[in-house]
Amino acid sequence: PDLHIVYLHAPLGDLDHLGEAYESLGDDAHALEYHQRALELGEEISSPYVPLSLGKLGRIHARRGQSAEAVGFCRRAVERAASMKNGILFSA
C-alpha cells in the first residue's frame, strides 16, 4: 500500500475509534466531538471513509432524538457515497 495514504488515514481511524469508545460509554457529547473531528480530517484529505463518519454522526443524532440533524447527516452520507467512484462505498 501507499505509505503516504496509510499515514494520512491513521489519525482519522484513531479519531473514529475514540468516537466509538465514547459511544460505548454512553457519552454522546464526546462521541459527536470525535466523529466530527474524523469527518473534518476525512474531508481535508479526501478520505473514502467520509460517508461512514457522516453516518455515525447521523446515528448519534438519531439516538438523541435530533431527527432533523440525523436525516441531514444520513442524506449527506448517501450523497457522498453515491458520488464516489472508488473507495469503500460507491454507486455503479
VEXBA-121525 format. One line per 3 residues: number of its first residue (from 1); their letters; for each residue z, y, x of N, C-alpha, C, CB. Coordinates in Angstrom, 1 decimal, always signed. Glycine has a CB too. Example, Ala and Ser with C-alpha at 12.3 -4.5 7.8 and 13.67 -1.06 7.14 Angstrom:
<sites>
1> AS> +7.8:-5.7:+13.2:+7.8:-4.5:+12.3:+7.8:-3.3:+13.2:+9.0:-4.5:+11.3 | +7.1:-2.2:+12.8:+7.1:-1.1:+13.7:+7.9:+0.0:+12.9:+5.7:-0.6:+14.1
</sites>
This chain:
<sites>
1> PDL> +0.0:-1.2:+0.8:+0.0:+0.0:+0.0:+0.0:+1.3:+0.9:+1.2:+0.0:-0.9 | -0.5:+2.3:+0.3:-0.5:+3.6:+1.0:+1.0:+4.1:+1.1:-1.4:+4.7:+0.2 | +1.5:+4.2:+2.3:+2.9:+4.6:+2.5:+3.2:+6.0:+2.0:+3.2:+4.5:+4.0
4> HIV> +2.2:+6.9:+2.1:+2.4:+8.2:+1.6:+2.7:+8.2:+0.1:+1.1:+9.1:+1.8 | +2.0:+7.3:-0.7:+2.2:+7.2:-2.1:+3.6:+6.6:-2.4:+1.2:+6.4:-2.8 | +4.0:+5.6:-1.6:+5.3:+5.0:-1.8:+6.4:+6.0:-1.5:+5.4:+3.7:-0.8
7> YLH> +6.2:+6.8:-0.4:+7.2:+7.8:-0.1:+7.4:+8.8:-1.2:+6.8:+8.5:+1.2 | +6.3:+9.2:-1.8:+6.4:+10.2:-2.9:+7.0:+9.7:-4.1:+5.0:+10.8:-3.2 | +6.8:+8.4:-4.4:+7.3:+7.8:-5.7:+8.7:+7.4:-5.6:+6.4:+6.7:-6.1
10> APL> +9.3:+7.1:-4.4:+10.6:+6.6:-4.2:+11.7:+7.6:-4.8:+10.9:+6.5:-2.7 | +11.6:+8.9:-4.6:+12.6:+9.7:-5.2:+12.5:+9.7:-6.7:+12.5:+11.2:-4.7 | +11.3:+9.6:-7.2:+11.1:+9.6:-8.7:+11.8:+8.3:-9.3:+9.6:+9.5:-9.0
13> GDL> +11.7:+7.2:-8.6:+12.3:+6.0:-9.1:+13.8:+6.1:-9.0:+11.9:+4.8:-8.2 | +14.3:+6.8:-8.0:+15.8:+7.0:-7.9:+16.3:+7.9:-9.0:+16.1:+7.6:-6.5 | +15.6:+8.9:-9.3:+16.0:+9.8:-10.4:+16.0:+9.0:-11.7:+15.1:+11.0:-10.5
16> DHL> +14.9:+8.2:-11.9:+14.8:+7.4:-13.1:+16.0:+6.4:-13.2:+13.5:+6.6:-13.1 | +16.3:+5.7:-12.1:+17.4:+4.8:-12.1:+18.7:+5.5:-12.5:+17.5:+4.1:-10.8 | +18.9:+6.7:-11.9:+20.2:+7.4:-12.3:+20.2:+7.7:-13.8:+20.2:+8.7:-11.5
19> GEA> +19.1:+8.1:-14.3:+19.0:+8.4:-15.8:+19.3:+7.1:-16.6:+17.6:+8.9:-16.2 | +18.8:+6.0:-16.2:+19.1:+4.7:-16.9:+20.6:+4.4:-16.7:+18.2:+3.6:-16.3 | +21.1:+4.6:-15.5:+22.6:+4.3:-15.3:+23.4:+5.1:-16.3:+23.0:+4.5:-13.9
22> YES> +23.1:+6.4:-16.4:+23.9:+7.3:-17.3:+23.7:+6.9:-18.7:+23.5:+8.7:-17.1 | +22.5:+6.4:-19.1:+22.2:+5.9:-20.4:+23.2:+4.7:-20.7:+20.8:+5.5:-20.6 | +23.3:+3.8:-19.8:+24.1:+2.6:-20.0:+25.6:+3.0:-20.1:+23.9:+1.6:-18.8
25> LGD> +25.9:+4.1:-19.5:+27.3:+4.6:-19.7:+27.5:+5.4:-20.9:+27.7:+5.4:-18.4 | +26.5:+5.6:-21.7:+26.6:+6.4:-22.9:+26.6:+7.9:-22.7:+27.8:+6.0:-23.6 | +26.2:+8.3:-21.5:+26.2:+9.7:-21.1:+24.8:+10.3:-21.2:+26.8:+10.0:-19.6
28> DAH> +24.5:+10.6:-22.5:+23.1:+11.1:-22.7:+22.8:+12.4:-22.1:+22.9:+11.2:-24.2 | +23.8:+13.3:-21.9:+23.5:+14.6:-21.3:+23.0:+14.4:-19.9:+24.8:+15.5:-21.3 | +23.7:+13.6:-19.1:+23.3:+13.3:-17.7:+22.0:+12.5:-17.7:+24.4:+12.7:-16.9
31> ALE> +21.8:+11.6:-18.6:+20.6:+10.8:-18.7:+19.4:+11.7:-18.9:+20.7:+9.7:-19.8 | +19.5:+12.6:-19.8:+18.5:+13.6:-20.1:+18.1:+14.4:-18.8:+18.8:+14.5:-21.2 | +19.2:+14.8:-18.1:+19.0:+15.6:-16.9:+18.2:+14.9:-15.9:+20.4:+16.0:-16.3
34> YHQ> +18.5:+13.6:-15.6:+17.9:+12.9:-14.6:+16.5:+12.4:-15.0:+18.7:+11.7:-14.2 | +16.3:+12.1:-16.2:+14.9:+11.7:-16.7:+14.0:+13.0:-16.7:+15.0:+11.1:-18.1 | +14.6:+14.1:-17.0:+13.8:+15.4:-17.0:+13.4:+15.7:-15.5:+14.6:+16.5:-17.6
37> RAL> +14.3:+15.5:-14.6:+14.0:+15.7:-13.2:+12.9:+14.7:-12.7:+15.3:+15.6:-12.3 | +13.0:+13.5:-13.2:+12.0:+12.5:-12.8:+10.6:+12.9:-13.4:+12.4:+11.1:-13.3 | +10.7:+13.4:-14.6:+9.4:+13.9:-15.2:+8.8:+15.0:-14.4:+9.7:+14.3:-16.7
40> ELG> +9.6:+16.0:-14.1:+9.1:+17.2:-13.3:+8.6:+16.8:-12.0:+10.3:+18.2:-13.1 | +9.3:+15.9:-11.3:+8.7:+15.4:-10.0:+7.4:+14.6:-10.2:+9.8:+14.5:-9.3 | +7.4:+13.7:-11.2:+6.2:+13.0:-11.5:+5.0:+13.8:-11.8:+6.5:+12.1:-12.7
43> EEI> +5.2:+14.9:-12.6:+4.1:+15.8:-12.8:+3.7:+16.5:-11.6:+4.5:+16.9:-13.9 | +4.6:+16.9:-10.7:+4.3:+17.6:-9.5:+3.4:+16.7:-8.5:+5.6:+18.0:-8.7 | +3.7:+15.4:-8.5:+3.0:+14.5:-7.6:+1.9:+13.7:-8.3:+3.9:+13.6:-6.9
46> SSP> +1.6:+14.0:-9.6:+0.6:+13.3:-10.4:+0.9:+11.8:-10.5:-0.8:+13.6:-9.9 | +2.1:+11.5:-10.8:+2.5:+10.1:-10.8:+2.0:+9.4:-12.1:+4.0:+10.0:-10.7 | +1.6:+8.1:-12.0:+1.2:+7.4:-13.2:+2.4:+7.0:-14.0:+0.5:+6.1:-12.7
49> YVP> +3.6:+7.3:-13.6:+4.9:+7.0:-14.3:+5.3:+8.1:-15.3:+6.0:+6.7:-13.4 | +4.6:+9.2:-15.3:+4.9:+10.3:-16.2:+5.0:+9.9:-17.7:+3.9:+11.4:-16.1 | +4.1:+9.1:-18.2:+4.3:+8.6:-19.6:+5.6:+7.9:-19.9:+3.1:+7.7:-20.0
52> LSL> +6.0:+7.1:-18.9:+7.3:+6.4:-19.0:+8.5:+7.3:-19.1:+7.5:+5.4:-17.9 | +8.4:+8.4:-18.2:+9.5:+9.4:-18.2:+9.5:+10.1:-19.6:+9.3:+10.4:-17.1 | +8.4:+10.4:-20.1:+8.3:+11.1:-21.4:+8.9:+10.2:-22.5:+6.8:+11.5:-21.7
55> GKL> +8.5:+9.0:-22.4:+9.0:+8.0:-23.4:+10.5:+7.9:-23.4:+8.4:+6.7:-23.3 | +11.1:+7.8:-22.2:+12.5:+7.7:-22.1:+13.2:+8.9:-22.6:+12.9:+7.5:-20.6 | +12.7:+10.1:-22.3:+13.2:+11.3:-22.9:+13.2:+11.3:-24.4:+12.5:+12.6:-22.4
58> GRI> +12.1:+10.8:-25.0:+11.9:+10.7:-26.4:+13.0:+9.7:-27.0:+10.5:+10.2:-26.8 | +13.2:+8.6:-26.3:+14.1:+7.6:-26.8:+15.6:+8.2:-26.9:+14.1:+6.4:-25.9 | +15.9:+9.0:-25.8:+17.3:+9.5:-25.8:+17.4:+10.6:-26.9:+17.6:+10.2:-24.5
61> HAR> +16.4:+11.4:-27.1:+16.5:+12.4:-28.2:+16.5:+11.7:-29.5:+15.2:+13.4:-28.1 | +15.8:+10.7:-29.7:+15.9:+9.9:-31.0:+17.3:+9.4:-31.3:+14.8:+8.8:-31.0 | +17.9:+8.8:-30.2:+19.2:+8.3:-30.4:+20.2:+9.4:-30.7:+19.6:+7.6:-29.1
64> RGQ> +20.0:+10.6:-30.2:+20.9:+11.7:-30.5:+20.6:+12.4:-31.9:+20.8:+12.7:-29.4 | +19.6:+11.8:-32.6:+19.3:+12.4:-33.9:+18.4:+13.6:-33.8:+20.5:+12.7:-34.6 | +17.8:+13.9:-32.7:+16.9:+15.0:-32.5:+15.5:+14.6:-32.6:+17.2:+15.7:-31.0
67> SAE> +15.1:+14.4:-33.9:+13.9:+13.8:-34.2:+12.7:+14.6:-33.8:+13.8:+13.6:-35.7 | +12.7:+15.9:-34.0:+11.5:+16.7:-33.6:+11.3:+16.6:-32.1:+11.8:+18.2:-34.0 | +12.4:+16.7:-31.3:+12.2:+16.6:-29.8:+11.7:+15.2:-29.4:+13.6:+16.9:-29.1
70> AVG> +12.3:+14.2:-30.1:+11.9:+12.8:-29.8:+10.4:+12.6:-30.1:+12.7:+11.8:-30.7 | +9.9:+13.1:-31.2:+8.5:+12.9:-31.6:+7.6:+13.7:-30.6:+8.2:+13.5:-33.0 | +8.1:+14.9:-30.2:+7.3:+15.7:-29.2:+7.1:+14.9:-27.9:+8.0:+17.0:-29.0
73> FCR> +8.2:+14.4:-27.4:+8.1:+13.7:-26.1:+7.3:+12.4:-26.2:+9.5:+13.3:-25.6 | +7.5:+11.7:-27.3:+6.7:+10.4:-27.5:+5.2:+10.7:-27.7:+7.2:+9.7:-28.7 | +4.9:+11.8:-28.4:+3.4:+12.2:-28.5:+2.8:+12.5:-27.2:+3.3:+13.3:-29.5
76> RAV> +3.6:+13.3:-26.4:+3.1:+13.6:-25.0:+2.9:+12.4:-24.2:+4.1:+14.6:-24.3 | +3.8:+11.4:-24.3:+3.7:+10.2:-23.6:+2.4:+9.4:-24.0:+4.9:+9.2:-23.8 | +2.1:+9.3:-25.2:+0.9:+8.7:-25.7:-0.3:+9.4:-25.2:+0.9:+8.5:-27.2
79> ERA> -0.3:+10.7:-25.4:-1.5:+11.5:-24.9:-1.7:+11.4:-23.4:-1.2:+13.0:-25.3 | -0.6:+11.5:-22.7:-0.8:+11.4:-21.2:-1.3:+10.0:-20.8:+0.6:+11.6:-20.5 | -0.7:+8.9:-21.4:-1.2:+7.6:-21.1:-2.6:+7.4:-21.5:-0.3:+6.5:-21.9
82> ASM> -3.1:+7.9:-22.6:-4.5:+7.8:-23.1:-5.4:+8.5:-22.1:-4.6:+8.4:-24.5 | -4.9:+9.5:-21.4:-5.8:+10.3:-20.6:-5.9:+9.7:-19.2:-5.3:+11.7:-20.5 | -5.1:+8.7:-18.9:-5.1:+8.1:-17.5:-6.2:+7.1:-17.4:-3.7:+7.5:-17.2
85> KNG> -6.9:+7.2:-16.3:-8.0:+6.2:-16.1:-7.5:+5.1:-15.2:-9.2:+6.9:-15.5 | -6.5:+5.3:-14.5:-5.9:+4.2:-13.7:-4.4:+4.5:-13.6:-6.5:+4.1:-12.2 | -3.7:+3.5:-13.2:-2.2:+3.7:-13.1:-1.6:+2.6:-14.0:-1.8:+5.0:-13.6
88> ILF> -0.4:+2.8:-14.4:+0.3:+1.7:-15.2:+0.0:+1.7:-16.7:+1.8:+1.8:-15.0 | -0.5:+2.9:-17.2:-0.8:+3.0:-18.6:-2.2:+3.6:-18.7:+0.3:+3.8:-19.4 | -3.0:+3.1:-19.5:-4.4:+3.7:-19.7:-5.0:+3.3:-21.0:-5.3:+3.3:-18.5
91> SA> -6.0:+4.0:-21.4:-6.8:+3.5:-22.5:-8.2:+3.2:-22.1:-6.9:+4.7:-23.6 | -8.9:+2.3:-22.8:-10.2:+1.8:-22.4:-11.2:+2.8:-22.7:-10.5:+0.5:-23.0
</sites>
